[in-house]
Amino acid sequence: MNKKRVAGLVLLLPLGLLAACGGGGPTSLSISKNWYANTMTSQIPDTTEELEYAVTFKQPSVQGDCFVTYEEGTYKTTFEKVNYTFAHGQGNVYHYKTQLNITGHYTYKGTEGEAFSDSVVSDVWFRTEAELLPIKSHKEIRSTSPLPNPGAELFYEKVNIGFDIIYNTADSSDGKSLDSAEITSTLLDTGETSDPRTVNIGHSGSFFDNEQILFALRGLDMSAVSNFYTIDPRTNDVNGVTFSTTPEKTTFTPKSLTIGQTAATEDIQAYTVRFHYNISNAGPERTAIYAAKTSANNNTYRNVLLQLEDPIPNGYGTLIYTLKNAKFA
């Protein structure tokens, strides 16, 4: 499978490209169930959490010969408890699904290309225990990207690809061993599938699947820098992810946010988090705003992701995800 074609997909790959450099090594993180009203609960509710974000586009300050324009898109997430069949029996796990839909068009030297509709859909299953160890994930990307050497007649291409990751020892009886994973990619247009690639994880410290990171950050203590591991979706290698600095206390003012059936009108106490891969030449970092914990037993906003700024590689602009509707579990 041609990896050069896959490289352009980072333009619409949520958490697929983070910034370079960073401090300390990953550690075993303490995680609280901040996604529930009672963060100390040992009971896993059957109700489903549903979040919807408006996705807007911010043009770069300087545009080159080739630039992109996006219309407002949507990003939706669903989080629920489901029953899962392991090799040793059945058990409850978390299922987290995300879907990004956005339309736009490219312009090259004054020539406007046809409108396109792109999407990224992901599913990840992980354990309900504090470690949140991943079991498996699936992702389908339909992305339109500029060619590295555009011409007057052809300056962008469409690539539709899927990825599957199975964590081999997440199915072990103790549920805590995570030594390796198998990754398979599929061209969605042709059904061509790559041979499975085994990736050794074998690191001390917390590990999350790439598709669960934005969710897992809700469980962290925002008073300190956090470090953890994931599989870099561009290289299929294990890399560390770290906060650039200690999260900053901030206030988020909702402009059009509904919680359940109620409009949120008051400022929300929050944290600004900046994070990146611990590798060179990885691109711009991301900036996220998470609601702060209000009370251990009555956590109003469930440490939800309120806003995400996602710089598009190569200076094409920034996608901004802003929470507009929340139905909490």
N, C-alpha and C positions, 0 to 999 in steps of 0.2 A: 504494500500500500504506500502511495507516494506521500511522504511526510512533508514535502515542500507544499503540497496542496493544503495539508492540514494546518500549516503555520498561520495562514490568514484567518483562521477561525477565532483567534484570540479577540477579534473585534466584538464578538458577541458571546464570549465565553464567561459567564459569571464566575468570579473568583478564579479565572484562568490565567491571569497575569497580574502579578504584584511587583512591588518595587525591590530594588537591589539593596544589599548591605544589611547589617543588623547586628544586635548584640547577643548575648548569652545563649547557651544551648537549651534545648527543650527540657522541660521537667515534668514530673507527674503533677497535674493540676488538680486542685480541689474544685469540684463542680457542685453547685446547688441547683435544685429544680426551680429556678426562678421563672420558668414558663408557666407555673401554676400560681394561683392566688396564695396558697399555703406552700411556701418554699421548703418546708421541712417535712412534707407529706411522704408517707411510705406507700400510700394508695395511689394507683395510676388510674385517673378518671377515664371513662369510656367516651367522653365527649371529644369532638374534633375542633381544633383551632384552625381558623381560616383568615388569612391576611391578604389584602390587596393593595398594591402600590401603583401610583402613577409614575411613569418613566418619561422624563423630559430630557431634552438634549441642549447642551451648552456648546456653542461654536467656539473654536479656539481663537485666540486673539490675532493670530496670523494664519492665513490659509495659503496652501500651496496650489500648484496647478490642478491637483486632484483633491476634492473634498467631498464630505458626505453631509447630507441633511436628513434628520430623522423627524418624523411626526411623533406625537405623544403615544407612548406604548403602555403596556400593562405588565405587571409582574405579580404573580399570585403564588402563595404558598399554602400547603395543607399539612397539618401535623396531627397524627392520631396514634393510638395504641392498637396494634393488631396481633393476632395469634400467628406464630411462625413455627414451621416444622423443622427441627434440628435433627441431626443424625441420631442423637440420643433421646429424642422426645420433642414435645411441644413446649412453647413458652411465649410470654408476651414480649413484644419488642416495639420500638418506635418506627413508624413509617413517615418519612418527610418527603413531600413532593413540591417541586417548584416549576413554574412555567412563565417564560418571558416571551412576549409577542410585540413586535415593533415593525413599522414600515418606514421606508426612506428611499433615497436615490443618491447616486454619485454624479458629480459634475467634473469633467476633465477639460481644461482649457476652453471653458465656455459651453461645452457640449454636455447636455443633461441626459443621463441614462434613464432607462425605464424604471418605474417604481418597483420596489421589491418588498416582500414580506418575509421577515426572518423570525426564527423562534428557537428557543432552547428549553427543553423539557428534561427534568431529572427526577429520579426516584432513588432514595437511599433508605436502607433498613439498618438500624443500630440498636444496641442493647439499652435497656432502661436504667441499668445501674449507673453509678456515678461516673464510671470511666467512659460511658457512651461509645463503647467499641463498635466499629462498623462491621456489618455482616456482608453486605453486597450493595452495589449501586449500579444504576443504568442511566445513560444520558443520550439524548438525541439532539443534534445541532443542525439547524438549517440556516446557513450563513452566507451572506453576500459580501465579498471582500475585494479590495482593489488589487490589481495585478502589480507585481514588483516593477515591471517595465511596461507601463500602459501605452497603448497606441490610440490613434484617433478613432478607430472603429471598435476597439475592444479594450476596455480599461478596468473591468471587474469580472469576477467569476462567482458562480454559485457552487458551494460544497455542502453536501448533506452527509453527515457521518454520525455513527453511534458508538458509544463506549460502554463496556461492561467490566466491572471489577468484582471479583469474588475473593473474599478474605478467607483463606484456607483454614486457618486454625481458629477463626471466630466461631466455628461450629464445634469446638472442643467442649468436653463436659464441664470444665471449670469456667468456661466463658471469658477467660482473662488472657489467654495466650494469643498473641497476634504476631506471627513470625514472617508471613509472606502473603502475597496476593497474586492472582492471575488476572491479566488485563487482555481484553479482546476488543478490537475495533471493527466496525462494519460500515461499508459504503452503502447508505440507505437506498440509493438509486439502483444499484446493481445487485445488492445482497452479498457482494464480495467481502469475505471475513478474513481477518488476519489470523495467523497462528497465535495461540495464547502465549503471552509473555509473563514469566514469573518474576516478580519483584520482591526482593528480600527487604523486610521491614526492620526486624532485629535491632531496634533502637530502644534505649531507656527513655522514658518520657511519654507524655500523652500523645495519642495519634488519633486524627479524625479523617474520615473520607472528605475529599475536596467538596462534595455536595452538601455536607452537613456543617461546614465551618461557620457560616453566617448564623446558623441556629445555635451551635455549641457555644459561641461567644456569649450568649445570653446567660450561661451558667457560671461565668467566671467572676472572680473578685476583681472589680475595676480599680482597686487601690494600688495596683502594682503592674509592672510589665509582665506579660505572659508569653511563653514560648511553647510550641508544640510541633508535631510532624504531620505531614500529609504527602500524598502522591501528586507531584506537579503534573497537571494534565497535558502540558506541552511536551514534556520529555519522558513521562511515565517513570520517573525516578523519584525516590523519597527525598524530600527536602524539608528543612525547618522553616517555620513561619513564626514571626515575632512581632510584637508591638514596637513601633518606632520609638515611642516615649510612653511614659506613664499616662493612662487615660486622663483627660481633662474634664473636670466638672463643668457643665454648661446648662443652659436653659433652652429647651426646644419649644417654639411657639407654633402650635398647629394652626394651619390656615383652613384646611377642609378635611377634618378627621372625625370619623364616626366610630365609637366603641360600642358594639352591640347596636342598640337603637338610639344611642345618646351621642349628641355632638360634643366633641371635646373642645372646650372654650378656654380653659386655663392653661398656663404654661406648665410644661412637664420637665421635672428635674431629670437630667440626663448626663451621659458621658460621651465625649468625642474620642474615638479610637482610630489610630492610624497603624496599619500593619502591612507586612511585606514578606516575601521569601528571602531566605538567607543565602542568596546566590547573586552573582554579578550579572549585569546586562539583562535584568528581569523587567525593566520598565517602571512606570509610575506606581506609587503606593496608593492604597485605597483609604478613604476616610469614611467612617461609619459613626452614626449617633445612635446610642442605645439608651432606652429609658432606665433610670436608676431605680433600685429597689426601694419601695416605699415602706414596707413592713414585712417581716418574716412570715406573718400569718395573714396578711391582707395586702398582697403585692398588686396594687391597682393596675399597673401597666405591664406587668409580667416581663420586665426587662426586654421589651420588644425592640427590634430594629426599627427606628423611626425614619432614618434617612441614610442613604449610601451614595457617595460620589465615586463613580467608576470611570477613571480616565481611560479613553480609548488609546491603544498604542500608536506610536508614530505621530502624535500630535493632532489627531483627527477630532478632538473635542472630548467632552465628558458626558456620560449618562448619569442622571441623578434620579434615584429611586426614592419616592416619598410616600410614607404610609398614608392611605386614605380611608380604608375600612378594616376594622379588626373585630373578629368574633373569637374570643378567647375560650380555651377549654376550661 
